[in-house]
Amino acid sequence: MVGGIEELEQIEKTHLQMSNFFQHLKKFLKWLKEDKLSFIFLILAIFSFSYGLWLSSSTLSSKTFKSSPKPIVVDIGGAVKNPGVYTCKQGDRVVDLIAKAGGLDSRVDLYWVDSTLNKARFLVDGEKVYIPFRLPGQKLISDKISLNYATLEELDALPGIGKTTAQKIINNRPYSQPEELLQKGIVSQKVWQIIKRRISL
């Protein structure tokens, strides 16, 4: 008996809720019918809100795609410090691959690099990049000693530069201007005045 009364109360409660809902819906529809301008604004508001959600979702998807480029695998050999196979990003260039390989070796054929190698070229998945060594007895591009590519023996041959200073020059590579020898405290002002016309990048 108690269970039956509870069921009846629940039914009445549900019926009351439905009745209230339909009453509110009826009032709302009546309001829309009487105030068409408000109805138009409501539709526009709903449309704007939906469009905004779609636009935000599209922008987020686009940013996610752009921030996750597909990796590519490239092989580099020859006159680099650490030849091997490297994983790069789409959009990386040859100069980025050289940096990953630790930079150019001091025995590199600098003339070939400057005249033939396009360091700004985009990398392609699965390609091989080979940078040749300088042939025995082959000189650098000019008679000047290259701070970025000369061997320890070539640097040691400069006046005022011993093996210790030559090694410091190599350890501080790369250089963007010869004056960095002074700025980094690798050579003294006196030595700089002696060698500045005999060195290049």
BELTA-V991226 format. One record per pair of residues at least 4 apart in sequence whose ideal C-beta (glycine too) atoms are under 7 Angstrom apart, sorted by the first residue. I is the first residue (numbers start at 1). GAP is how many residues later the second one is. Records with the same first field share a line. If there is no record, write none. Layout:
# BELTA-V991226
I: GAP ; GAP
This chain:
# BELTA-V991226
1: 4
2: 4
3: 4
4: 4
5: 4
6: 4
7: 4
8: 4
9: 4
10: 4
11: 4
12: 4
13: 4
14: 4
15: 4
16: 4
17: 4
18: 4
19: 4
20: 4
21: 4
22: 4
23: 4
24: 4
25: 4
26: 4
27: 4
28: 4
29: 4
30: 4
31: 4
32: 7
35: 4
36: 4
37: 4
38: 4
39: 4
40: 4
41: 4
42: 4
43: 4
44: 4
45: 4
46: 4
47: 4
48: 4
49: 4
50: 4
51: 4
52: 4
53: 4
54: 4
55: 4
56: 4
57: 4
58: 4
59: 4
60: 4
61: 4
62: 4
63: 4
64: 4
69: 20 ; 21 ; 22
70: 20
71: 16 ; 17 ; 18
72: 16 ; 18 ; 51 ; 53
73: 12 ; 14 ; 52 ; 53
74: 12 ; 14 ; 23 ; 49 ; 53 ; 55
75: 10 ; 53
76: 4 ; 7 ; 10 ; 21 ; 25 ; 53
77: 6 ; 53
78: 5 ; 52 ; 53 ; 54 ; 55
79: 25 ; 26 ; 28 ; 29 ; 30 ; 52 ; 53 ; 54
80: 18 ; 21 ; 22 ; 23 ; 24 ; 25 ; 51
81: 20 ; 21 ; 22 ; 24
82: 19 ; 20
83: 18
86: 11 ; 14 ; 15
88: 4 ; 8 ; 9 ; 35
91: 31
92: 4 ; 5 ; 31
93: 26 ; 27 ; 28 ; 29 ; 30
94: 4 ; 23 ; 24 ; 25 ; 27 ; 29 ; 35
95: 4 ; 24 ; 25
96: 4
97: 4 ; 26 ; 32
98: 5 ; 6 ; 21
99: 4
103: 70 ; 71
104: 4 ; 27 ; 45
106: 43 ; 44 ; 45
107: 26 ; 27 ; 44
108: 5 ; 23 ; 25 ; 26 ; 41
109: 4 ; 23 ; 24 ; 25
110: 4 ; 24 ; 30 ; 31 ; 36 ; 39
111: 4 ; 30
112: 4 ; 5 ; 20
113: 4 ; 18
114: 27
117: 14
123: 4
134: 4
140: 6 ; 9
142: 58
144: 54 ; 55 ; 56
145: 5 ; 9 ; 10 ; 13 ; 53 ; 54
146: 4 ; 54 ; 55
147: 22 ; 28 ; 31 ; 52 ; 54
148: 25 ; 26 ; 27 ; 53
150: 4 ; 5
152: 4 ; 11 ; 14 ; 15 ; 18
153: 4
155: 6 ; 11 ; 14
156: 5 ; 6 ; 7 ; 10
158: 37 ; 40
159: 35 ; 36
160: 31 ; 34 ; 35
161: 4 ; 5 ; 34
162: 4
163: 4
164: 4
165: 4 ; 21 ; 22
166: 4
167: 4
168: 4 ; 18
169: 17
172: 12 ; 14
175: 5 ; 26
176: 4
178: 18 ; 21 ; 22 ; 23
179: 4
180: 4
181: 5 ; 6 ; 11
182: 5 ; 7 ; 10
187: 4 ; 5
188: 4
189: 4
191: 4
192: 4
195: 4
